[in-house]
Amino acid sequence: MQYLVALLPDRLQAEAVYSALEAAGLPLEAVALVGRGYRDVGDYPLPQGGWRPNFFTYWLVPFGFVSGVGFSILTGLETFTAWAGVWGNHLLGGLLGAVAGGMGSLLVGGGLGQLAQWGLPNYVQAVKQGKYVLVVQGTGLVNRAKGIVLRFQPQSLNVLETR
């Protein structure tokens, strides 16, 4: 299902957008306002925005560091020894292992979907600050509503898809 999620600065603008969607003939059961005096943020699967480390990050990055140091010591590779010294070579091997662990945690723990949410606003925090979120549910309704909502210049407008 697709969701159109618009972040609006105040109640007046939120109600104006809601009224415009109502006048355009969108079914009101597919349109909802989230904020003080309206629905709760927890009623919708809104992403929180930003990157939040997951469980995999906490154990794959240190494991990658230890593995990188161990690999450097066991193989005897002297890739960085000329300018970093022997211990610097092992330290850089550990840092490269930690980077590999971080990439593994990103791909295994949440995939690139975590990066896709990086630019999204934190809707829960925005509602706590007194802003309003307009949610339109329905794959066919999202395109109709998008043109109407854009006329009101929302602070953020995103089309999200859930499974």
C-alpha positions in Angstrom: 0.0 0.0 0.0 1.2 3.5 -0.8 1.0 6.4 1.6 1.3 10.1 0.8 2.8 11.7 3.9 2.9 15.5 4.2 4.4 17.5 7.0 2.5 20.7 7.7 3.7 23.5 10.0 0.4 24.3 11.8 -3.2 23.3 12.3 -4.7 25.9 10.0 -2.7 24.7 7.0 -3.4 21.1 7.9 -7.1 21.7 8.0 -7.0 23.7 4.7 -5.3 20.8 3.0 -7.8 18.3 4.5 -10.7 20.5 3.3 -9.2 20.8 -0.2 -8.8 17.0 -0.4 -12.4 16.6 0.8 -13.6 19.1 -1.9 -11.7 17.1 -4.5 -13.8 14.1 -3.7 -11.2 11.9 -2.0 -12.8 9.4 0.4 -12.3 10.7 3.9 -11.6 7.3 5.3 -8.3 7.3 3.3 -7.3 10.8 4.5 -6.1 11.4 8.1 -4.6 14.2 10.1 -2.0 13.2 12.7 -1.3 15.7 15.5 -2.7 17.3 18.6 -6.5 17.0 18.6 -6.5 14.4 15.8 -5.1 10.9 15.4 -2.1 9.5 17.1 1.3 9.0 15.4 1.3 5.4 16.5 -1.6 4.6 14.2 0.5 4.7 11.1 3.7 3.0 10.0 5.6 6.2 9.6 9.4 5.9 9.3 11.4 7.7 12.0 14.0 9.2 9.6 17.7 9.3 10.2 19.9 6.3 10.7 19.5 4.1 13.8 22.1 1.5 14.5 20.7 -2.0 14.8 21.8 -5.0 16.7 24.1 -6.2 13.9 26.2 -3.0 14.1 27.0 -3.5 17.7 28.6 -6.8 17.1 29.8 -6.8 13.5 31.9 -3.7 13.7 34.0 -4.8 16.6 34.2 -8.4 15.2 35.4 -6.9 11.9 38.1 -4.9 13.7 39.4 -8.0 15.5 39.2 -10.0 12.4 41.1 -7.4 10.4 43.9 -7.3 13.0 44.0 -11.0 13.2 44.1 -11.3 9.4 46.9 -8.8 9.2 49.0 -10.6 11.8 48.3 -14.2 10.6 49.0 -13.5 6.9 52.0 -11.3 7.5 50.9 -8.9 4.8 52.9 -5.6 4.9 50.6 -3.5 2.8 51.0 -0.3 4.9 54.2 -1.0 6.8 56.3 1.3 4.7 54.6 4.5 6.1 52.6 3.2 9.0 55.0 0.8 10.7 54.3 -2.7 11.8 51.6 -1.9 14.5 50.1 0.8 12.2 49.8 -1.8 9.5 47.8 -4.1 11.9 45.7 -1.1 13.1 44.8 -0.1 9.6 43.9 -3.8 8.9 41.6 -3.6 11.9 40.0 -0.4 10.7 39.4 -1.8 7.3 37.9 -4.9 9.0 35.6 -2.6 11.0 34.5 -0.8 7.8 33.7 -4.2 6.3 31.7 -5.2 9.4 29.8 -1.9 9.2 28.9 -2.5 5.6 27.9 -6.0 6.5 25.6 -4.8 9.3 24.0 -2.3 6.9 23.2 -4.8 4.3 22.2 -7.7 6.6 20.5 -5.7 9.3 18.3 -3.4 7.4 19.4 -3.2 3.8 19.6 -0.1 1.8 16.1 0.8 3.2 17.9 2.4 6.1 19.7 4.7 3.8 16.5 5.5 1.9 15.0 6.8 5.2 18.0 8.9 6.0 16.6 12.1 4.5 13.1 11.7 5.9 11.9 13.9 8.7 11.3 12.3 12.1 7.5 12.5 12.1 7.1 11.6 15.8 9.3 14.4 16.8 7.6 16.8 14.4 4.2 16.1 16.0 5.6 16.6 19.4 6.8 20.0 18.3 3.3 21.0 17.3 3.4 20.2 13.6 0.8 18.1 11.8 1.2 15.2 9.4 -1.4 14.5 6.7 -1.6 10.8 5.6 -3.4 9.7 2.4 -3.7 5.9 2.1 -4.2 4.1 -1.2 -2.2 3.5 -4.3 -4.7 5.1 -6.6 -5.3 8.1 -4.4 -1.7 9.1 -3.8 -1.2 10.7 -7.2 -4.5 12.6 -7.1 -3.7 13.9 -3.6 -0.1 14.8 -4.4 -1.1 17.6 -6.8 -3.5 19.1 -4.3 -1.2 18.9 -1.3 1.7 20.5 -3.3 -0.3 23.7 -3.8 -0.1 24.3 0.0 3.7 24.0 0.0 4.2 21.4 2.8 7.5 21.3 4.7 8.0 17.7 3.5 6.1 15.5 1.1 7.0 11.8 0.7 5.4 8.8 -1.0 6.0 5.7 1.1 5.3 2.1 0.3 4.6 -0.6 2.8 4.2 -4.3 2.3 
